[in-house]
Amino acid sequence: MDPHKPLPALTRDCALFLDIDGTLLDFSLSPDRVRIPEGLPALLAALKSRLNGALALLSGRTLPDIERFFGCGLATGAEHGALLRAADGRLISVITPDPALKTLIPLLRAATEARPGTLLETKSFGLALHWRMVPQMGAELTALAEKLAASHSGLMLMPAHEALEIRQRGTDKGAALSQFMALPPFAGRRPIFIGDDVTDEPAIARAREMGGVGLHVGRDFGGRTQAVRTWLATGLEGDDVNAIKA
């Protein structure tokens, strides 16, 4: 999006889709140490009401993580869309976990334990290697992950912010957005998606393909999660959405 163009208005006919880490929340040294800004859960609940329920979180996070941060009342696409859950708790879809993932855990755990400051995050449908505290370890862990995943055709590697995800093929946030848009209360609305990472690009593209808007935190909000939260709050108030504060 052209940085000189105004941001779109968050109107009542929109369907809003939001990434979490790097979009709503600032990154932390480890995934379990993120800080939830005061008032953010209440803001999301108010936006859900304004949009008649057409708000969903699309994240690489696990469903338990998302519920711990924001409660159980929001539609959710967890682990890049591997699991979709409606706001009322109904399970919309879930893929079958690839057993190959479990075979990689002991080797990756040994690798991170041998490299202090790195971390292995285990999920239901993927694994994530983190090296935010020791960025010099990124190349070694990436090479190891590439070697281990190469013999498993059902797995793929996805770079992230000072991390690398090993996850199952056939799921991404773009497909998750499409699935939600086929269902009430999202169907017939104009999708708006906001994300910050390469894993968000499929949803950014899909929102645009469906006649909506795909926004990137770095390109459209100056890389500031606070700017995203301010835009969301301003949209809720119905004020000028161009007046984003630093």
Steps between C-alpha positions, in 0.01 A plus 500: 500500500626849413609662830370833370148366454257513792426183689157351435206573722398222736129508423221282635481297178858372538621160613815554704783245518802559723836335555622509862880507549658800331156639416297531820787414735866597506748215476674378814817303559292181520140423397377456857622843612285723279313784667130555436443879482245629747161528339578286194263211583222750566576680172473174304172416673362845412611463136335158482175659618529790253555256213217268610749226578708523180840506667751215503856450619727320252823404673782251510428468871333194647135521600581476875741794466241713321232418757742583782563844347150596388248251640278263304254742341675576171502306175849357461723348235777343708836369376470672161152366440559137595214538748203732448261570785188718498441768763242280673756222543388280210784329318479593131789293370820333616767315306651167603841545664791362299675232714833606351497805724535293816805322360681833468438617856784310677761612245387863503472507878854369531617768257341783696617364835855499360461866398408710805258779416323305226158344544288225348126572505287191444152533352232260384565562130852634494824581680673834539867572561568836668835680527402859584739507799792359296450603136839358403351151544243551226708362214593180685144423606365580154748260337405227748127553443548488123686171528243341731195616305639405159401134537138580591299613198205607714703760689619845399722772647373852552734782614371730772640786713824352639334162486422216262183294485478140386136444416271288294433577137153593385418765760553874495324812621367580154308172489378562856370844404315348201336239721377759747373725218272218380326487837280735702557759638788563254330412171408796279730742680817677386803328654778697666808309613799638692824305545873556523689195379560277199244257647240778466556571131250235379223662706601850387475382139176311554326797664588712197385230257163496675453874452629598841821637648820331611720709728858439617625639831838594356375648174181667622544568873868591520579170671316605817247277672383807690402657166291192419323515835439873461349448153274230639386724784445794268296282268288399796438863584418583136756780490750585224705181452792697356579653838727224624709603796854378562 
